[in-house]
Amino acid sequence: MDFYIDTANLDDIREIAHWGILKGATTNPTLLSRETGDYSKILQEICSLVGGPVSAEVLSEEAAGMVSEATQLAGLHENIVIKLPMSSEGLRAAGELKKRDIKTNVTLVFSANQALLAATAGATYVSPFVGRLDDIGHDSSVVLSDIVEIFSVNRISTKVIAASIRHPLHVTQAALLGCDIATIPPAVFKKMLKHPLTDIGIESFKRDWEKAQARAQEAVQN
């Protein structure tokens, strides 16, 4: 499973990119609205930092407008993927953009049927929102499992991006269920990195080494 980062903050992306684990990034209007500067330049910088697909979302609600926006966004960088809403107009836009060889990511997916419709329309990626499903008392693992199985059984090439990740357990769940990608907020990446036993072990190794060095120094002096 590939790791994408879900943010438009360049400092956070630089930090996690330095770990050497990122394969892409996802943004949306909300994430971009939190940043200052030219949004086009921010997207181009993200593309250069992650070196893989970067999802940028359209704002139009009609297919023609989505396609027009998508054409402009795709011109920013070869790695730009167009994020489209899960709607009838979004499906129409996905089909048209596929004809133009522009990759798409259908977002705000909450059911297996929605994912199947998006894939059939020509979406390159579908993004089921696991956190938002759990927020309303649904079991997101069931939805993810159904999508992955349907795509596998029907040999659908559309990739599944587990999105709306709230905590590390969502990442584990996505990997176990066979998702192609998990797009993860910076804060969750940092939680994944940490474990109290790791910190205790590092401190113990350091302390034992310092004691050994002190004994060696004492033996030299004596």
N, C-alpha and C positions, 0 to 999 in steps of 0.2 A: 504494500500500500504506500502510495506517495504522500508526502506531506506538503501541503500548501499553507501559506499564512494568510489569515483573514484580517486584514487591516490595510489602511492607506498611510499609516504613519511611517515615514522613511527611517527614522531612528530605530524604531522597533524592528523594521525589516532588515536593516543593516546588521543589527545585533544577532538576530536569529540566523540570517544568511551566513554569518561567520562560523556558525556551527557546522556548516557543510551538509545540511540535511534537506534544504528546501528545493522543491521541484516546480513551484509556481506560487501564485497568489490570487486572492479574490478580493474585490472591493465592491462597494455599493454606494449609492448616493449619500446615505447616512454617514458612512465611514469617511468619504471624501469631504463632506461638509465640515468635519471636525478639523480639517487641515487648512493651513493658510498657503496661498500661492496659486499659481496657474494649474488647474486640474490636469490639463493635457501634459504639462511637463512632469507633474507628479507621477502620472501613469507611465510615462516614458522612463522615468528614473526607476520605478518599481520593476519594469521589464528588464532593465539593465542589471538590477541587483539580484533578481531571482533566476534569470536565464531560462525561464520557462513560461507556460501559459499564464496570462494575467487577465482575469475577468473584469470587464468594465460594463456597467449597466446603463441601458437606455432609459429615458424618462417618458417617451411618448406612450400613449395608450392605444394607438391605432397602428396597424401593421406597416402602412406606408411610412409613417413617421419613424417607426422603429428601424426600418431598413435604411432610411436616410441617415439617422444618427449613427447606425452601425457602420455604415460606409465611411463616415468621418472618423469614428473611433478606430476602426481597423487600419486606417491610414497612418495612425500614430506610430505603430510598431508592429512588426510581423507576429509578435507573440500575443497580441491583444485578442481576447475571446469576448464575444458579445453576450452579456447577460440579458436574458429576456424573461418577462413575467410569465407565469403559468396561466395563460388565458387563451381564448380562441384567437385573438389577434397576435398573441405571442407565438402560437403555433404556426400561423400563417407566415409570420416573419421568419421563423426558423426554417421553414421550407424554402422561402425565397433566398435567404442568405446561404443555404446549403448549395443552391444553384450557382451562387457567386463565389463558392469556395471560402466563405467566411465562417469560422468556427463559432458555435453558440453554446451557451450554458443556460438552460431553462431553470429558473430559480423559484423559490417559494413553492416547492413540491411537498405535499403532505400525504400522498397516498400512492400506492402502486399503480393504480389506474392513471393518475396524472403523469407519472414517470413513463408509463407505456405510451401514452399519447404523445408526450414530448419526443421520445425516441423515434416513434413512427413518423413524426413530422420532420425529423432530420436533425435533432439536437445532437451536438457532439458530446455534451455533458448534461446530466440532470443533477439538481442539488436538493435532496430531501433535507428538511430542517428538523433535526432530531431534538434539539433543545426546546424549540417551540412546541413540538408535539408533547414532550414530557411535561412542559409547563401546564398544559390543559388536561393532564391526566391520561394521555394516551401512551402506549408502550412503543416508543420509537424503534426498538429493536425488531419488533414484528414487521413494521413497515419497511425497514432497511432489508431485512431478510427476504421479504416477498419480492422487492425490487431486484435484488441481486439474483435470486433464483429465477425469476421470470426472464431476465436478460440472459442468463446462462442457458436456460432450457430453449429459448428461442434464438440463441446465437446472435443477440443484439450487440452491436459494437459500441453503442453509447456508453460512456463511462459514468460511474456513480460517484458523486462527491458528497460525502457526509458533511453537512454544514450545520450552522447554528450549534457549534460545539460549546458546551458549558463547562465541562470538567474532564479530567484525564480518563475517567471510566467510559465516556462517550467515544474516545479514541480507541480504547481497547475493544469496545463493542463493534465499532466500524471495521477494525482489522479482523476480528474473529468472524464477522459475517461476510467478509470478502469484498468490501468496498474497494474501489480502485484508488480513491483519494479521500483524505480527511483534510478539510481546511480549518485551521486552528488559530484562535486568537493568541497573541503573544503571551498573555498571562497564563494561559493553559499550557503552552510550551514550557514555561518556566516551572510550572507545577509538575509536569512530566519529568523534568530533569532531576527533581529533588526527592530524596527519601531520607528519613532520620537515621536509618542504619548506615547509609552511605556516609553521611556527615560524621557519625560516631566513628566509623571505621577509618576515615581519613585522618581524623584527629588522633586516634589511637596509634596509627602507623607513624604519624609525625612525632608524637610524644615518645614512642619506643625508640625511634631513630635518634632523637635528641639525647636520650639517656645513654644509648650506645656510644654516641660520639663523645659524650662527657666522660664516660668510663675510659674510652681510648685515650682521651686527652690527659686524664688523670694518670693513666699507666705510663705515658710518655714522660710526664713530669716527675714521676717517682723513679 
